[in-house]
């Protein structure tokens, strides 16, 4: 899947989910104490975003729709 060219943190800032300061903190942590972590995971660990905001931001970055499975209703049930 091809990215639209926008970095994940920039996507979240454009959407008003995080501030520049929060992104800077996550990037600093990534460069110093969490080099093996992605920015989204660091933002979750810092409490700046939740899993839903992560999913919606990632979907926006990738240009795909995000939806939760809890809201789906099964139209057909298997017969026993």
Secondary structure, DSSP 8 states (H G I E B T S, - for coil): ----S--HHHHHHHTTSS-HHHHHHHHHHHHHT-TTS-HHHHHHHTTSS-HHHHHHHHHHHHT-----GGG---S-----
